[in-house]
Amino acid sequence: MFVSTFLITALGTFITDRIIEPRLGEYKGKKEVEITHLTDEEKKGLRYALISFIIFIVAILLLVVPENGVLRDPETKKILGHTPFMDGIVPIIALFFLIPGVAYGFGAKTIKNDKDIASAMSKAMSTMGGYLVLAFVAAQFVSYFSYSKLGTILAVKGANFLKSTGMTGFGLIIGFILISAFINLFIGSASAKWAIMAPIFIPMLMQLGFTPEFTQCAYRIGDSSTNIITPLMSYFAVIVAFAEKYDEDIGLGTLISTMLPYSIVFLLGWTLLFLVWYVFNLPLGPGVHIFLR
């Protein structure tokens, strides 16, 4: 993963500069907002926000840190797990942003009463309208696809097909990576795919002398490469919503075709890096090797 960071950064930069940006052309959207100096009211608002933020953090710590803290589990005294703190983490995060925001508004005099707070929140949520509609449609598609079990069928059939080919050595690893990349187009959850494929491929590759860690590394290459081109990815709707801020006419097809060069080059680059690791028998991590010893 350490070496992959530099590899993917270099490949991503090359693709963006040489392929993607020339295809997109000149950006003709909204002009950048002009940066101005803070007014006295804005500085006051920032002070109010900082003070409220510190008070909120101190209050949460007082409810969590003491052994008899209210947000700890009343019996085990734990903080993590099925505890009031973890069960209430969503409203806690919401208040984490809401309280300093409201404090800033009162300090900067952009908020004067509860109606202004409701108006500001409504305005912020109005920008989510397009995303909510897109997410609803995407959720229906993902749900029906999951109900049909087509992804699971493809995963099992693909794994059994690769097993039946009788390939060995690195040829089998390449096939495993490609199968993982293909199945990832139909099953968005990495853990779900691994739960289906691991019982088949780990024993098969262990018989050939490969460690389970090596198998999982190969799986992650295929699984990671096609995330950015499958509509079944959990965050695909979010990406489309963000892209629409810069191109109102963008759709699923346009986004997928834009991301396709990244997917192909990342898959090839990671596979070649994996081949280097295999040829020179380099350790995958501390105490983890490619071959069983």
N, C-alpha and C positions, 0 to 999 in steps of 0.2 A: 504493500500500500504506500509505503514511503516513496519508493521509486516511481510508482504510478502517478503520484501527485505531480511530479515534474514532467512526466511523459504526457499526461492528459492536458496539463497547462500549455505545453508547447504545441500539441496537436490542435487544441481548441483555438489557440491564438492564430495558428496558421489557417485553419478552416475559416475563421471569422474574417480575417484580413483578405485572403485570396479568393474565397468562394462566396461566402454569404453576403458580405457588405457590397461587393460589386453587383450581385443579383438584386439586392433590395433597392439600390439607387440612392439618390439624395432624399433625405428626410425633409418633408415639407409640411410638417405638422405645426402645432402650437409653438410659439417662441418661448424661450426659457424665461422664467420669472426673474425680474431684475432684483438683485440683492441690495437691500438698503440697510442703514444703521438702525439699531433698536431704539425705539422711543422710550421715554421715561416710564410710560405706562407698561410697555412690554417688559422692561427690566423689572418693574415691580411685580408683574405677573409671574416672571421666572422665579423671583424670590419666594413668592407665595407657593408656587409649585414645588420648589425645593423643600421648603419647610413642611408642607403637607406630606411630601414623599417620605421625609425622615420620620415624621410622626407615625405614618402608616406602617413603615418597616419596624419601628420600635414596638408598636402595638402588636404586630404579628409575632415578633420575637418573644414578647411577654406571654403570648398565648401558646407558644410552641416550646421554647427553650426550657422553662422550669419543668421539673419532673411531674408536677401535678397540673401542668398546663391544660387549659380547656380543650385545645385542639389535638391533644394526644389521645391515644386509645385509653379509655378509663380503666381497663384491666391490665393490659400488657405494658402500658406507658410508652408504646412505640410511636414514632412520628410517621414512618412510612408504612405502606400496606393499607389495609382496610381501616383507616382512621378518620376522625373528623377533619383533620387537615387535608388529607388526600381526597376525601369525598367532596370537600368544599374548595378544591383547587381552582375550579373554573370561576366561581364568583370572586375568589381572592384575586385572581389575575385580572378580572374585569375591574375590580375596585382599585387595583394597582395602577391602572391607566386612567380610570375615571376621576379619582379624587385629585391627583395633580392637575389634570386637565381642567376640572371645574375651578380649582384654586387659581390656576393661571387666568381663567376667564374673569373671575372676580377682581384679581389684582390688576389685570390689563383693562378692566372695565368694558370687556366685550360681552360679559354675562352679567345681568342685573337681577334676574329672578329665575324661578323654575321653568317658566315658559321659554326663556332663552336656552336653557340647558336642553329641553326637549327639542327645540328647533335645531340646535346644533347637531344633536344626535340623529335627528331625522335627515338632515342634510348629508351627514357622513354616510348613513345607511342607504341613501338614494343612489349612491355610486355603485352599490352592490346589486342593484336590480338586474342588470344583464347577467351577472354571474349566477344569481339565484335561479333564473330561468334556465340557463345553460346547465347548471348543476342538477336541476330537477330532471331534465331530459337525459343527461348522462347517467344519473342514478337509476332511471328506469331501464336503460340499456344494459348497464352492468348487472342489475338485479335479474333481468330476464336471461341474460347470458349465463349467470351463475345458476339460475333455476334449471336451465337446460342441461347443465353439466358438460357442455361441449369442451370447455377448457380442460377439465379433468380427463375426459375421454382422449383428447389429443395428447395430453401429457403421458398417459399410460401407454397408448398405442405407439407414440414416438419413442419412448424409452424401450419398449419391447422390440420395436423395429431395429433400433441401434444395437440392442443386445444380440439379436438374431443375425446380424451381419458377420459376426465372428471377427471383427477388427480387434487388433491389439496395439499396445504401445501408444505413441503419440497420435496416431491416426484415430484411435478410439477417443482420445481426449478432444481432438478437434471436432469430431462428430458430436460429442457430448456438449461442447460449447455452442455449436450451431443449433442443436436441439433445444438447449436452454433458451437461446435467443429467440427461437421461433415460438416456443410455448409461452414466453413472456408477453407476446403480443395478445394472448388470449386470457392469461391469468395475471392480474395485477399484483397480487400478494406474493412477495418473495418467500415468506414462510410457508404458504400453502403449496407453492411449486416444490419447495425443498422437501416438504413432508411427503409428497407424492414420489419424487425422484430419488431421494436419499436411500430408501430401503432397497431400491433396485441397483443403483450405481455404486454405492459405497461397498457392498459385498463383492460386486463384480470386479471393481478396480482393486480391491484389497487382494483378491485372488491373483491379480497380475502384479502385485507388489507395491501398489500405490497407497499412500496414507489417506485417511478420510479428509484431512486438512487440504491435501492436494486436490481431491475431488471437489471439495466445497469451493476452493479458489477458482477452479475451472468453471464451476456452476455460476459463481458471482460475475465472471466475465461476460457470459452470455446473458445473464439476468439483467446486468446493469446497462448493457449496450443499447437495448431496444426500448428502454423505459420512455425515452423522449419521443417515440414515434407511435406509441400505442394509446388509443383513446380510453383504454381500460385502466390506465394509470390513475391513481387516486387524485393526483393534483393536475391532471390534464385540463380540466375545466377551469381551474384557477389560472393556468398559463394562458389559455385562450382569452380569458377575461382581461388579463393584464396586457396581452398583445393588442386587444381591441382599443386600448387607450391610445395607441400609436398608429393603428391602421384599422379603421372602422369596417373595412370590407374583408378583413381576414377571417378565414374559416378553418375547419379541421384539416381540409386538404392542403391549404396553403401552409399552415403551421407544420404539418407532417413533412411536406416536401422541403421546407426550410431546414428542418431538424435532421432530415435523412443523411446528409453528408457527415454530420457529427456522429451519428449512430454507426455508419459504415466504417469510418476512419477509426473511431474508438475501438470497435470490435477487432479490426485488423491490428491496430497498435497494441492492444492488450494481449492479443493472441501471440504476436511476435515476441512481446516481452515474456510471456509465459513460456514460449519455446526456448528462449535464452535461459530461463531458470531451469528448465528441464534438461537442456543439453549440458549445462555446467553443474547440475545437481546442487544448486544453491539452496540454503535453508529458507523456508517460507517465513520463519519468525524464530523467536527464542526457543530453542529446543524442538522445533518442528521441521521435519524434513520431507522430501518428496517421496522417498522409498521407505518401505517398512524395513526395520533392522532387526 
